[in-house]
């Protein structure tokens, strides 16, 4: 069992989720059940799956949950691209999100590799 709260990747994912909630507050009200809800769920899914995986009894299980977290990060990236193209998220905020997501994705991938699963 890993202490997820001590993992830098979990901490970064929490920060990103909070940032996504702040950004989606500015999206149009008619997107409340569309992009807003999807982006918030994707953002929350990332640290949630890291935490759940860390609480499992094997590195194999942890690796699987890290894969789900990574998938959620790509889902969030896709939703951010759509929001930017619809001019719901300005270019500056979008570029910042892209950078944060790329960094988080790299962290998750490196953690997966460190589990030494063949």
N, CA, C and O atoms as a Tinker XYZ file with bonds, in Angstrom:
   472  protein
     1  N      0.851000   -1.184000    0.000000    73     2
     2  CA     0.000000    0.000000    0.000000    64     1     3
     3  C      0.890000    1.238000    0.000000    63     2     4     5
     4  O      1.867000    1.321000    0.744000    81     3
     5  N      0.536000    2.182000   -0.838000    73     3     6
     6  CA     1.289000    3.435000   -0.956000    64     5     7
     7  C      0.537000    4.548000   -0.228000    63     6     8     9
     8  O     -0.693000    4.539000   -0.174000    81     7
     9  N      1.256000    5.477000    0.315000    73     7    10
    10  CA     0.640000    6.628000    0.982000    64     9    11
    11  C      0.375000    7.698000   -0.071000    63    10    12    13
    12  O      1.235000    8.525000   -0.373000    81    11
    13  N     -0.829000    7.662000   -0.618000    73    11    14
    14  CA    -1.143000    8.492000   -1.770000    64    13    15
    15  C     -0.996000    9.980000   -1.509000    63    14    16    17
    16  O     -0.619000   10.721000   -2.418000    81    15
    17  N     -1.281000   10.441000   -0.304000    73    15    18
    18  CA    -1.197000   11.875000   -0.021000    64    17    19
    19  C      0.239000   12.386000   -0.080000    63    18    20    21
    20  O      0.468000   13.588000   -0.217000    81    19
    21  N      1.187000   11.489000    0.021000    73    19    22
    22  CA     2.593000   11.872000   -0.072000    64    21    23
    23  C      3.101000   11.858000   -1.503000    63    22    24    25
    24  O      4.201000   12.341000   -1.772000    81    23
    25  N      2.320000   11.313000   -2.423000    73    23    26
    26  CA     2.738000   11.233000   -3.824000    64    25    27
    27  C      2.598000   12.601000   -4.500000    63    26    28    29
    28  O      1.526000   13.206000   -4.486000    81    27
    29  N      3.689000   13.069000   -5.085000    73    27    30
    30  CA     3.665000   14.364000   -5.790000    64    29    31
    31  C      2.649000   14.352000   -6.932000    63    30    32    33
    32  O      2.011000   15.366000   -7.213000    81    31
    33  N      2.506000   13.213000   -7.578000    73    31    34
    34  CA     1.570000   13.110000   -8.697000    64    33    35
    35  C      0.132000   13.285000   -8.220000    63    34    36    37
    36  O     -0.679000   13.904000   -8.909000    81    35
    37  N     -0.189000   12.745000   -7.045000    73    35    38
    38  CA    -1.536000   12.925000   -6.498000    64    37    39
    39  C     -1.754000   14.390000   -6.120000    63    38    40    41
    40  O     -2.815000   14.949000   -6.397000    81    39
    41  N     -0.763000   15.011000   -5.492000    73    39    42
    42  CA    -0.856000   16.417000   -5.103000    64    41    43
    43  C     -1.063000   17.308000   -6.328000    63    42    44    45
    44  O     -1.878000   18.230000   -6.304000    81    43
    45  N     -0.319000   17.025000   -7.394000    73    43    46
    46  CA    -0.444000   17.800000   -8.639000    64    45    47
    47  C     -1.835000   17.593000   -9.250000    63    46    48    49
    48  O     -2.437000   18.534000   -9.768000    81    47
    49  N     -2.331000   16.380000   -9.186000    73    47    50
    50  CA    -3.660000   16.084000   -9.738000    64    49    51
    51  C     -4.755000   16.793000   -8.938000    63    50    52    53
    52  O     -5.740000   17.253000   -9.516000    81    51
    53  N     -4.596000   16.883000   -7.635000    73    51    54
    54  CA    -5.553000   17.622000   -6.802000    64    53    55
    55  C     -5.545000   19.097000   -7.202000    63    54    56    57
    56  O     -6.605000   19.699000   -7.377000    81    55
    57  N     -4.361000   19.675000   -7.347000    73    55    58
    58  CA    -4.247000   21.080000   -7.749000    64    57    59
    59  C     -4.921000   21.322000   -9.098000    63    58    60    61
    60  O     -5.602000   22.330000   -9.288000    81    59
    61  N     -4.726000   20.394000  -10.027000    73    59    62
    62  CA    -5.334000   20.530000  -11.345000    64    61    63
    63  C     -6.856000   20.451000  -11.252000    63    62    64    65
    64  O     -7.550000   21.216000  -11.922000    81    63
    65  N     -7.383000   19.551000  -10.443000    73    63    66
    66  CA    -8.834000   19.415000  -10.291000    64    65    67
    67  C     -9.440000   20.709000   -9.748000    63    66    68    69
    68  O    -10.485000   21.155000  -10.223000    81    67
    69  N     -8.792000   21.302000   -8.766000    73    67    70
    70  CA    -9.278000   22.569000   -8.205000    64    69    71
    71  C     -9.247000   23.656000   -9.277000    63    70    72    73
    72  O    -10.176000   24.455000   -9.393000    81    71
    73  N     -8.171000   23.674000  -10.057000    73    71    74
    74  CA    -8.054000   24.666000  -11.128000    64    73    75
    75  C     -9.143000   24.486000  -12.184000    63    74    76    77
    76  O     -9.691000   25.467000  -12.686000    81    75
    77  N     -9.453000   23.244000  -12.518000    73    75    78
    78  CA   -10.506000   22.969000  -13.503000    64    77    79
    79  C    -11.848000   23.471000  -12.988000    63    78    80    81
    80  O    -12.608000   24.074000  -13.746000    81    79
    81  N    -12.154000   23.238000  -11.729000    73    79    82
    82  CA   -13.406000   23.744000  -11.164000    64    81    83
    83  C    -13.475000   25.266000  -11.269000    63    82    84    85
    84  O    -14.531000   25.821000  -11.570000    81    83
    85  N    -12.370000   25.932000  -11.025000    73    83    86
    86  CA   -12.357000   27.395000  -11.121000    64    85    87
    87  C    -12.558000   27.864000  -12.560000    63    86    88    89
    88  O    -13.249000   28.853000  -12.808000    81    87
    89  N    -11.958000   27.155000  -13.496000    73    87    90
    90  CA   -12.096000   27.519000  -14.910000    64    89    91
    91  C    -13.508000   27.247000  -15.399000    63    90    92    93
    92  O    -14.087000   28.068000  -16.110000    81    91
    93  N    -14.073000   26.092000  -15.024000    73    91    94
    94  CA   -15.395000   25.736000  -15.542000    64    93    95
    95  C    -16.504000   26.604000  -14.957000    63    94    96    97
    96  O    -17.599000   26.672000  -15.517000    81    95
    97  N    -16.229000   27.269000  -13.833000    73    95    98
    98  CA   -17.225000   28.217000  -13.296000    64    97    99
    99  C    -17.531000   29.328000  -14.290000    63    98   100   101
   100  O    -18.608000   29.923000  -14.257000    81    99
   101  N    -16.576000   29.604000  -15.175000    73    99   102
   102  CA   -16.714000   30.704000  -16.137000    64   101   103
   103  C    -17.374000   30.267000  -17.443000    63   102   104   105
   104  O    -17.699000   31.107000  -18.282000    81   103
   105  N    -17.571000   28.971000  -17.619000    73   103   106
   106  CA   -18.191000   28.495000  -18.857000    64   105   107
   107  C    -19.674000   28.847000  -18.867000    63   106   108   109
   108  O    -20.272000   29.063000  -17.813000    81   107
   109  N    -20.265000   28.905000  -20.060000    73   107   110
   110  CA   -21.692000   29.267000  -20.153000    64   109   111
   111  C    -22.578000   28.329000  -19.333000    63   110   112   113
   112  O    -22.309000   27.132000  -19.231000    81   111
   113  N    -23.626000   28.884000  -18.758000    73   111   114
   114  CA   -24.547000   28.112000  -17.920000    64   113   115
   115  C    -25.165000   26.933000  -18.674000    63   114   116   117
   116  O    -25.450000   25.895000  -18.078000    81   115
   117  N    -25.372000   27.092000  -19.977000    73   115   118
   118  CA   -25.978000   25.999000  -20.747000    64   117   119
   119  C    -25.038000   24.793000  -20.880000    63   118   120   121
   120  O    -25.466000   23.728000  -21.325000    81   119
   121  N    -23.782000   24.949000  -20.506000    73   119   122
   122  CA   -22.825000   23.841000  -20.533000    64   121   123
   123  C    -22.721000   23.129000  -19.190000    63   122   124   125
   124  O    -21.887000   22.239000  -19.026000    81   123
   125  N    -23.568000   23.514000  -18.219000    73   123   126
   126  CA   -23.503000   22.931000  -16.882000    64   125   127
   127  C    -23.563000   21.409000  -16.919000    63   126   128   129
   128  O    -22.826000   20.746000  -16.190000    81   127
   129  N    -24.422000   20.850000  -17.751000    73   127   130
   130  CA   -24.568000   19.402000  -17.830000    64   129   131
   131  C    -23.818000   18.816000  -19.018000    63   130   132   133
   132  O    -23.907000   17.619000  -19.289000    81   131
   133  N    -23.083000   19.662000  -19.723000    73   131   134
   134  CA   -22.273000   19.223000  -20.855000    64   133   135
   135  C    -20.802000   19.247000  -20.491000    63   134   136   137
   136  O    -20.324000   18.446000  -19.688000    81   135
   137  N    -20.102000   20.180000  -21.097000    73   135   138
   138  CA   -18.659000   20.253000  -20.888000    64   137   139
   139  C    -18.266000   20.501000  -19.434000    63   138   140   141
   140  O    -17.284000   19.929000  -18.961000    81   139
   141  N    -18.996000   21.323000  -18.731000    73   139   142
   142  CA   -18.644000   21.616000  -17.337000    64   141   143
   143  C    -18.642000   20.329000  -16.515000    63   142   144   145
   144  O    -17.666000   20.017000  -15.832000    81   143
   145  N    -19.730000   19.598000  -16.590000    73   143   146
   146  CA   -19.829000   18.356000  -15.826000    64   145   147
   147  C    -18.785000   17.342000  -16.251000    63   146   148   149
   148  O    -18.179000   16.684000  -15.405000    81   147
   149  N    -18.566000   17.207000  -17.549000    73   147   150
   150  CA   -17.586000   16.236000  -18.044000    64   149   151
   151  C    -16.172000   16.608000  -17.614000    63   150   152   153
   152  O    -15.402000   15.748000  -17.187000    81   151
   153  N    -15.834000   17.889000  -17.726000    73   151   154
   154  CA   -14.490000   18.325000  -17.343000    64   153   155
   155  C    -14.264000   18.140000  -15.844000    63   154   156   157
   156  O    -13.201000   17.684000  -15.424000    81   155
   157  N    -15.253000   18.491000  -15.053000    73   155   158
   158  CA   -15.110000   18.332000  -13.602000    64   157   159
   159  C    -14.961000   16.858000  -13.226000    63   158   160   161
   160  O    -14.126000   16.511000  -12.391000    81   159
   161  N    -15.765000   15.993000  -13.839000    73   159   162
   162  CA   -15.671000   14.557000  -13.538000    64   161   163
   163  C    -14.316000   13.992000  -13.963000    63   162   164   165
   164  O    -13.711000   13.207000  -13.232000    81   163
   165  N    -13.848000   14.386000  -15.132000    73   163   166
   166  CA   -12.543000   13.908000  -15.600000    64   165   167
   167  C    -11.436000   14.363000  -14.664000    63   166   168   169
   168  O    -10.543000   13.590000  -14.318000    81   167
   169  N    -11.505000   15.626000  -14.256000    73   167   170
   170  CA   -10.471000   16.187000  -13.382000    64   169   171
   171  C    -10.462000   15.485000  -12.024000    63   170   172   173
   172  O     -9.390000   15.201000  -11.489000    81   171
   173  N    -11.624000   15.204000  -11.467000    73   171   174
   174  CA   -11.718000   14.527000  -10.167000    64   173   175
   175  C    -11.285000   13.064000  -10.290000    63   174   176   177
   176  O    -10.735000   12.495000   -9.347000    81   175
   177  N    -11.528000   12.473000  -11.426000    73   175   178
   178  CA   -11.182000   11.073000  -11.651000    64   177   179
   179  C     -9.676000   10.825000  -11.561000    63   178   180   181
   180  O     -9.246000    9.754000  -11.133000    81   179
   181  N     -8.886000   11.802000  -11.960000    73   179   182
   182  CA    -7.430000   11.605000  -11.983000    64   181   183
   183  C     -6.883000   11.348000  -10.572000    63   182   184   185
   184  O     -6.325000   10.277000  -10.336000    81   183
   185  N     -7.019000   12.284000   -9.631000    73   183   186
   186  CA    -6.482000   11.990000   -8.294000    64   185   187
   187  C     -7.241000   10.876000   -7.576000    63   186   188   189
   188  O     -6.663000   10.164000   -6.755000    81   187
   189  N     -8.525000   10.721000   -7.875000    73   187   190
   190  CA    -9.312000    9.657000   -7.235000    64   189   191
   191  C     -8.777000    8.282000   -7.603000    63   190   192   193
   192  O     -8.666000    7.408000   -6.744000    81   191
   193  N     -8.448000    8.087000   -8.859000    73   191   194
   194  CA    -7.917000    6.789000   -9.286000    64   193   195
   195  C     -6.497000    6.563000   -8.802000    63   194   196   197
   196  O     -6.116000    5.429000   -8.513000    81   195
   197  N     -5.706000    7.628000   -8.708000    73   195   198
   198  CA    -4.371000    7.494000   -8.125000    64   197   199
   199  C     -4.500000    7.028000   -6.671000    63   198   200   201
   200  O     -3.792000    6.118000   -6.238000    81   199
   201  N     -5.405000    7.655000   -5.930000    73   199   202
   202  CA    -5.608000    7.297000   -4.523000    64   201   203
   203  C     -6.132000    5.870000   -4.388000    63   202   204   205
   204  O     -5.640000    5.101000   -3.562000    81   203
   205  N     -7.123000    5.517000   -5.191000    73   203   206
   206  CA    -7.680000    4.171000   -5.091000    64   205   207
   207  C     -6.633000    3.119000   -5.424000    63   206   208   209
   208  O     -6.522000    2.103000   -4.738000    81   207
   209  N     -5.867000    3.366000   -6.477000    73   207   210
   210  CA    -4.821000    2.423000   -6.857000    64   209   211
   211  C     -3.760000    2.279000   -5.788000    63   210   212   213
   212  O     -3.266000    1.180000   -5.538000    81   211
   213  N     -3.407000    3.395000   -5.152000    73   211   214
   214  CA    -2.395000    3.365000   -4.102000    64   213   215
   215  C     -2.860000    2.532000   -2.912000    63   214   216   217
   216  O     -2.043000    1.959000   -2.192000    81   215
   217  N     -4.154000    2.468000   -2.711000    73   215   218
   218  CA    -4.705000    1.712000   -1.598000    64   217   219
   219  C     -4.876000    0.236000   -1.874000    63   218   220   221
   220  O     -5.254000   -0.520000   -0.979000    81   219
   221  N     -4.608000   -0.186000   -3.084000    73   219   222
   222  CA    -4.745000   -1.606000   -3.433000    64   221   223
   223  C     -3.550000   -2.405000   -2.908000    63   222   224   225
   224  O     -2.552000   -1.842000   -2.458000    81   223
   225  N     -3.679000   -3.708000   -2.976000    73   223   226
   226  CA    -2.679000   -4.583000   -2.363000    64   225   227
   227  C     -1.524000   -4.974000   -3.262000    63   226   228   229
   228  O     -0.615000   -5.677000   -2.820000    81   227
   229  N     -1.535000   -4.539000   -4.507000    73   227   230
   230  CA    -0.445000   -4.945000   -5.396000    64   229   231
   231  C     -0.073000   -3.818000   -6.355000    63   230   232   233
   232  O     -0.871000   -2.929000   -6.652000    81   231
   233  N      1.159000   -3.892000   -6.821000    73   231   234
   234  CA     1.606000   -2.929000   -7.821000    64   233   235
   235  C      0.841000   -3.099000   -9.126000    63   234   236   237
   236  O      0.639000   -2.132000   -9.861000    81   235
   237  N      0.413000   -4.331000   -9.419000    73   235   238
   238  CA    -0.375000   -4.573000  -10.635000    64   237   239
   239  C     -1.686000   -3.796000  -10.584000    63   238   240   241
   240  O     -2.074000   -3.153000  -11.559000    81   239
   241  N     -2.364000   -3.861000   -9.442000    73   239   242
   242  CA    -3.612000   -3.113000   -9.276000    64   241   243
   243  C     -3.347000   -1.608000   -9.350000    63   242   244   245
   244  O     -4.082000   -0.867000  -10.001000    81   243
   245  N     -2.288000   -1.172000   -8.673000    73   243   246
   246  CA    -1.927000    0.246000   -8.693000    64   245   247
   247  C     -1.680000    0.699000  -10.125000    63   246   248   249
   248  O     -2.144000    1.765000  -10.531000    81   247
   249  N     -0.956000   -0.103000  -10.887000    73   247   250
   250  CA    -0.670000    0.209000  -12.282000    64   249   251
   251  C     -1.959000    0.361000  -13.094000    63   250   252   253
   252  O     -2.084000    1.271000  -13.915000    81   251
   253  N     -2.912000   -0.538000  -12.855000    73   251   254
   254  CA    -4.186000   -0.464000  -13.585000    64   253   255
   255  C     -4.922000    0.847000  -13.282000    63   254   256   257
   256  O     -5.462000    1.480000  -14.190000    81   255
   257  N     -4.942000    1.248000  -12.024000    73   255   258
   258  CA    -5.626000    2.489000  -11.663000    64   257   259
   259  C     -4.873000    3.713000  -12.181000    63   258   260   261
   260  O     -5.488000    4.722000  -12.523000    81   259
   261  N     -3.552000    3.628000  -12.239000    73   259   262
   262  CA    -2.786000    4.717000  -12.849000    64   261   263
   263  C     -3.127000    4.837000  -14.334000    63   262   264   265
   264  O     -3.162000    5.939000  -14.881000    81   263
   265  N     -3.378000    3.706000  -14.978000    73   263   266
   266  CA    -3.801000    3.723000  -16.382000    64   265   267
   267  C     -5.143000    4.409000  -16.548000    63   266   268   269
   268  O     -5.347000    5.147000  -17.512000    81   267
   269  N     -6.049000    4.179000  -15.632000    73   267   270
   270  CA    -7.350000    4.849000  -15.676000    64   269   271
   271  C     -7.175000    6.346000  -15.457000    63   270   272   273
   272  O     -7.803000    7.156000  -16.139000    81   271
   273  N     -6.318000    6.714000  -14.502000    73   271   274
   274  CA    -6.043000    8.135000  -14.242000    64   273   275
   275  C     -5.447000    8.794000  -15.482000    63   274   276   277
   276  O     -5.813000    9.916000  -15.830000    81   275
   277  N     -4.537000    8.101000  -16.140000    73   275   278
   278  CA    -3.928000    8.633000  -17.352000    64   277   279
   279  C     -4.984000    8.823000  -18.443000    63   278   280   281
   280  O     -4.989000    9.838000  -19.140000    81   279
   281  N     -5.870000    7.849000  -18.583000    73   279   282
   282  CA    -6.960000    7.969000  -19.552000    64   281   283
   283  C     -7.850000    9.161000  -19.261000    63   282   284   285
   284  O     -8.260000    9.872000  -20.179000    81   283
   285  N     -8.153000    9.384000  -17.989000    73   283   286
   286  CA    -8.971000   10.540000  -17.604000    64   285   287
   287  C     -8.263000   11.853000  -17.933000    63   286   288   289
   288  O     -8.911000   12.841000  -18.277000    81   287
   289  N     -6.933000   11.862000  -17.826000    73   287   290
   290  CA    -6.195000   13.079000  -18.155000    64   289   291
   291  C     -6.283000   13.384000  -19.650000    63   290   292   293
   292  O     -6.365000   14.547000  -20.045000    81   291
   293  N     -6.267000   12.342000  -20.479000    73   291   294
   294  CA    -6.413000   12.553000  -21.920000    64   293   295
   295  C     -7.842000   12.980000  -22.268000    63   294   296   297
   296  O     -8.058000   13.788000  -23.171000    81   295
   297  N     -8.800000   12.429000  -21.544000    73   295   298
   298  CA   -10.194000   12.838000  -21.714000    64   297   299
   299  C    -10.341000   14.326000  -21.378000    63   298   300   301
   300  O    -10.980000   15.076000  -22.116000    81   299
   301  N     -9.746000   14.743000  -20.259000    73   299   302
   302  CA    -9.798000   16.146000  -19.856000    64   301   303
   303  C     -9.114000   17.042000  -20.881000    63   302   304   305
   304  O     -9.596000   18.137000  -21.174000    81   303
   305  N     -8.004000   16.584000  -21.418000    73   303   306
   306  CA    -7.299000   17.355000  -22.440000    64   305   307
   307  C     -8.188000   17.570000  -23.661000    63   306   308   309
   308  O     -8.243000   18.671000  -24.209000    81   307
   309  N     -8.873000   16.530000  -24.080000    73   307   310
   310  CA    -9.785000   16.629000  -25.231000    64   309   311
   311  C    -10.907000   17.626000  -24.953000    63   310   312   313
   312  O    -11.265000   18.417000  -25.825000    81   311
   313  N    -11.456000   17.590000  -23.754000    73   311   314
   314  CA   -12.530000   18.516000  -23.390000    64   313   315
   315  C    -12.015000   19.953000  -23.329000    63   314   316   317
   316  O    -12.741000   20.884000  -23.678000    81   315
   317  N    -10.781000   20.141000  -22.893000    73   315   318
   318  CA   -10.185000   21.482000  -22.864000    64   317   319
   319  C     -9.985000   22.011000  -24.279000    63   318   320   321
   320  O    -10.210000   23.192000  -24.542000    81   319
   321  N     -9.566000   21.143000  -25.181000    73   319   322
   322  CA    -9.388000   21.551000  -26.586000    64   321   323
   323  C    -10.723000   22.000000  -27.169000    63   322   324   325
   324  O    -10.800000   23.037000  -27.827000    81   323
   325  N    -11.763000   21.227000  -26.929000    73   323   326
   326  CA   -13.097000   21.588000  -27.433000    64   325   327
   327  C    -13.539000   22.920000  -26.831000    63   326   328   329
   328  O    -14.053000   23.782000  -27.544000    81   327
   329  N    -13.344000   23.091000  -25.537000    73   327   330
   330  CA   -13.739000   24.337000  -24.870000    64   329   331
   331  C    -12.981000   25.534000  -25.424000    63   330   332   333
   332  O    -13.546000   26.616000  -25.585000    81   331
   333  N    -11.713000   25.339000  -25.711000    73   331   334
   334  CA   -10.919000   26.424000  -26.290000    64   333   335
   335  C    -11.401000   26.760000  -27.701000    63   334   336   337
   336  O    -11.521000   27.933000  -28.052000    81   335
   337  N    -11.670000   25.758000  -28.491000    73   335   338
   338  CA   -12.129000   25.999000  -29.869000    64   337   339
   339  C    -13.498000   26.672000  -29.907000    63   338   340   341
   340  O    -13.825000   27.382000  -30.858000    81   339
   341  N    -14.290000   26.443000  -28.870000    73   339   342
   342  CA   -15.585000   27.120000  -28.760000    64   341   343
   343  C    -15.455000   28.494000  -28.100000    63   342   344   345
   344  O    -16.451000   29.185000  -27.882000    81   343
   345  N    -14.226000   28.876000  -27.787000    73   343   346
   346  CA   -13.921000   30.146000  -27.124000    64   345   347
   347  C    -14.516000   30.239000  -25.718000    63   346   348   349
   348  O    -14.802000   31.331000  -25.229000    81   347
   349  N    -14.699000   29.087000  -25.076000    73   347   350
   350  CA   -15.132000   29.069000  -23.685000    64   349   351
   351  C    -13.942000   29.255000  -22.745000    63   350   352   353
   352  O    -14.080000   29.803000  -21.651000    81   351
   353  N    -12.769000   28.791000  -23.187000    73   351   354
   354  CA   -11.532000   28.954000  -22.435000    64   353   355
   355  C    -10.577000   29.753000  -23.301000    63   354   356   357
   356  O    -10.306000   29.381000  -24.443000    81   355
   357  N    -10.064000   30.854000  -22.758000    73   355   358
   358  CA    -9.167000   31.684000  -23.567000    64   357   359
   359  C     -7.845000   30.969000  -23.810000    63   358   360   361
   360  O     -7.519000   29.990000  -23.138000    81   359
   361  N     -7.088000   31.473000  -24.781000    73   359   362
   362  CA    -5.851000   30.821000  -25.204000    64   361   363
   363  C     -4.817000   30.735000  -24.075000    63   362   364   365
   364  O     -4.097000   29.742000  -23.967000    81   363
   365  N     -4.745000   31.752000  -23.251000    73   363   366
   366  CA    -3.764000   31.753000  -22.166000    64   365   367
   367  C     -4.090000   30.667000  -21.137000    63   366   368   369
   368  O     -3.207000   29.907000  -20.740000    81   367
   369  N     -5.343000   30.591000  -20.708000    73   367   370
   370  CA    -5.752000   29.549000  -19.763000    64   369   371
   371  C     -5.597000   28.159000  -20.382000    63   370   372   373
   372  O     -5.181000   27.211000  -19.716000    81   371
   373  N     -5.938000   28.060000  -21.663000    73   371   374
   374  CA    -5.828000   26.783000  -22.353000    64   373   375
   375  C     -4.375000   26.318000  -22.408000    63   374   376   377
   376  O     -4.084000   25.154000  -22.133000    81   375
   377  N     -3.477000   27.212000  -22.756000    73   375   378
   378  CA    -2.069000   26.819000  -22.847000    64   377   379
   379  C     -1.521000   26.402000  -21.485000    63   378   380   381
   380  O     -0.732000   25.463000  -21.380000    81   379
   381  N     -1.948000   27.109000  -20.455000    73   379   382
   382  CA    -1.539000   26.731000  -19.093000    64   381   383
   383  C     -2.054000   25.328000  -18.754000    63   382   384   385
   384  O     -1.316000   24.506000  -18.211000    81   383
   385  N     -3.322000   25.061000  -19.078000    73   383   386
   386  CA    -3.891000   23.729000  -18.832000    64   385   387
   387  C     -3.134000   22.656000  -19.600000    63   386   388   389
   388  O     -2.839000   21.589000  -19.063000    81   387
   389  N     -2.822000   22.943000  -20.856000    73   387   390
   390  CA    -2.084000   21.982000  -21.680000    64   389   391
   391  C     -0.746000   21.642000  -21.037000    63   390   392   393
   392  O     -0.365000   20.473000  -20.974000    81   391
   393  N     -0.037000   22.654000  -20.563000    73   391   394
   394  CA     1.259000   22.434000  -19.921000    64   393   395
   395  C      1.112000   21.602000  -18.644000    63   394   396   397
   396  O      1.883000   20.672000  -18.405000    81   395
   397  N      0.111000   21.951000  -17.830000    73   395   398
   398  CA    -0.108000   21.220000  -16.583000    64   397   399
   399  C     -0.497000   19.766000  -16.853000    63   398   400   401
   400  O     -0.021000   18.851000  -16.180000    81   399
   401  N     -1.359000   19.565000  -17.834000    73   399   402
   402  CA    -1.776000   18.203000  -18.171000    64   401   403
   403  C     -0.608000   17.380000  -18.705000    63   402   404   405
   404  O     -0.454000   16.213000  -18.343000    81   403
   405  N      0.202000   17.972000  -19.552000    73   403   406
   406  CA     1.346000   17.243000  -20.096000    64   405   407
   407  C      2.306000   16.842000  -18.972000    63   406   408   409
   408  O      2.806000   15.718000  -18.943000    81   407
   409  N      2.553000   17.763000  -18.060000    73   407   410
   410  CA     3.436000   17.459000  -16.933000    64   409   411
   411  C      2.842000   16.331000  -16.076000    63   410   412   413
   412  O      3.555000   15.406000  -15.686000    81   411
   413  N      1.560000   16.409000  -15.788000    73   411   414
   414  CA     0.892000   15.379000  -14.990000    64   413   415
   415  C      0.917000   14.029000  -15.707000    63   414   416   417
   416  O      1.160000   12.998000  -15.078000    81   415
   417  N      0.670000   14.029000  -17.002000    73   415   418
   418  CA     0.697000   12.784000  -17.773000    64   417   419
   419  C      2.086000   12.146000  -17.733000    63   418   420   421
   420  O      2.212000   10.926000  -17.631000    81   419
   421  N      3.115000   12.972000  -17.813000    73   419   422
   422  CA     4.482000   12.456000  -17.720000    64   421   423
   423  C      4.747000   11.860000  -16.338000    63   422   424   425
   424  O      5.390000   10.817000  -16.219000    81   423
   425  N      4.252000   12.523000  -15.300000    73   423   426
   426  CA     4.441000   12.021000  -13.939000    64   425   427
   427  C      3.750000   10.671000  -13.752000    63   426   428   429
   428  O      4.323000    9.750000  -13.170000    81   427
   429  N      2.523000   10.558000  -14.244000    73   427   430
   430  CA     1.781000    9.292000  -14.126000    64   429   431
   431  C      2.511000    8.191000  -14.890000    63   430   432   433
   432  O      2.667000    7.078000  -14.389000    81   431
   433  N      2.951000    8.504000  -16.096000    73   431   434
   434  CA     3.650000    7.501000  -16.912000    64   433   435
   435  C      4.936000    7.026000  -16.240000    63   434   436   437
   436  O      5.243000    5.834000  -16.254000    81   435
   437  N      5.680000    7.948000  -15.656000    73   435   438
   438  CA     6.921000    7.571000  -14.969000    64   437   439
   439  C      6.633000    6.731000  -13.727000    63   438   440   441
   440  O      7.371000    5.794000  -13.425000    81   439
   441  N      5.573000    7.062000  -13.015000    73   439   442
   442  CA     5.204000    6.259000  -11.850000    64   441   443
   443  C      4.825000    4.850000  -12.288000    63   442   444   445
   444  O      5.196000    3.872000  -11.640000    81   443
   445  N      4.083000    4.750000  -13.392000    73   443   446
   446  CA     3.721000    3.434000  -13.914000    64   445   447
   447  C      4.973000    2.631000  -14.228000    63   446   448   449
   448  O      5.062000    1.456000  -13.873000    81   447
   449  N      5.937000    3.252000  -14.886000    73   447   450
   450  CA     7.175000    2.553000  -15.247000    64   449   451
   451  C      7.963000    2.137000  -14.006000    63   450   452   453
   452  O      8.621000    1.097000  -14.008000    81   451
   453  N      7.897000    2.941000  -12.957000    73   451   454
   454  CA     8.663000    2.644000  -11.743000    64   453   455
   455  C      8.122000    1.431000  -10.995000    63   454   456   457
   456  O      8.810000    0.880000  -10.136000    81   455
   457  N      6.913000    1.012000  -11.307000    73   455   458
   458  CA     6.333000   -0.144000  -10.627000    64   457   459
   459  C      6.956000   -1.459000  -11.105000    63   458   460   461
   460  O      6.706000   -2.518000  -10.528000    81   459
   461  N      7.772000   -1.381000  -12.168000    73   459   462
   462  CA     8.539000   -2.526000  -12.669000    64   461   463
   463  C      7.675000   -3.752000  -12.972000    63   462   464   465
   464  O      7.974000   -4.861000  -12.530000    81   463
   465  N      6.624000   -3.538000  -13.717000    73   463   466
   466  CA     5.767000   -4.670000  -14.114000    64   465   467
   467  C      6.178000   -5.112000  -15.507000    63   466   468   469
   468  O      6.354000   -4.287000  -16.403000    81   467
   469  N      6.327000   -6.404000  -15.682000    73   467   470
   470  CA     6.721000   -6.930000  -16.987000    64   469   471
   471  C      5.490000   -7.424000  -17.712000    63   470   472
   472  O      5.590000   -7.912000  -18.838000    81   471
